[in-house]
């Protein structure tokens, strides 16, 4: 909602710049999409490595409590 209000304000101040932003936003979003997907994949791999490293501690900690 805030983005829309800022765009309306920009439209009132400088409408050509607002139209340019409106046209370029989807192009920039499509350009950045692979980087977002790469970030999701890297985050998943790091969580997997963390889970593998922490597994012995979880197993030993669970055996000690029982």
C-alpha positions as CSV (number, residue, x, y, z in Angstrom):
1,X,0.0,0.0,0.0
2,X,2.9,2.3,0.8
3,X,4.5,1.7,-2.6
4,X,1.2,2.6,-4.3
5,X,0.9,5.8,-2.3
6,X,4.5,6.7,-3.2
7,X,3.8,6.0,-6.8
8,X,0.7,8.3,-6.7
9,X,2.8,11.0,-5.1
10,X,5.4,10.6,-7.8
11,X,2.7,10.7,-10.4
12,X,1.5,14.0,-9.1
13,X,5.0,15.5,-8.9
14,X,6.5,14.1,-12.1
15,X,4.2,11.9,-14.2
16,X,6.7,11.0,-16.9
17,X,9.0,9.5,-14.3
18,X,6.1,7.7,-12.7
19,X,5.1,6.1,-16.1
20,X,8.7,5.1,-16.6
21,X,8.8,3.4,-13.2
22,X,5.5,1.7,-14.0
23,X,7.0,0.3,-17.3
24,X,10.4,-0.7,-15.9
25,X,9.2,-2.4,-12.7
26,X,8.1,-5.7,-14.3
27,X,11.3,-5.8,-16.4
28,X,13.5,-5.3,-13.3
29,X,11.4,-7.8,-11.4
30,X,12.0,-10.4,-14.1
31,X,15.7,-9.6,-14.2
32,X,16.0,-10.1,-10.4
33,X,13.9,-13.3,-10.3
34,X,16.9,-15.7,-10.9
35,X,18.8,-14.1,-8.1
36,X,15.9,-14.7,-5.7
37,X,15.7,-18.3,-6.8
38,X,19.4,-18.7,-6.3
39,X,19.1,-17.2,-2.8
40,X,16.4,-19.7,-2.0
41,X,18.5,-22.6,-3.2
42,X,21.6,-21.4,-1.3
43,X,19.6,-20.9,1.9
44,X,18.2,-24.5,1.5
45,X,21.7,-25.9,1.0
46,X,23.0,-24.0,4.1
47,X,20.1,-25.3,6.2
48,X,20.8,-28.8,5.1
49,X,24.5,-28.5,6.0
50,X,23.6,-27.0,9.3
51,X,21.2,-29.9,10.0
52,X,23.9,-32.5,9.0
53,X,26.4,-30.8,11.3
54,X,24.0,-30.5,14.2
55,X,22.7,-34.1,13.9
56,X,25.3,-35.8,16.2
57,X,24.6,-33.2,18.9
58,X,20.8,-33.7,18.6
59,X,21.2,-37.5,18.7
60,X,23.5,-37.4,21.8
61,X,21.4,-34.8,23.5
62,X,18.3,-36.9,23.0
63,X,20.0,-40.0,24.3
64,X,21.2,-38.2,27.4
65,X,17.7,-37.0,28.3
66,X,16.0,-40.4,28.0
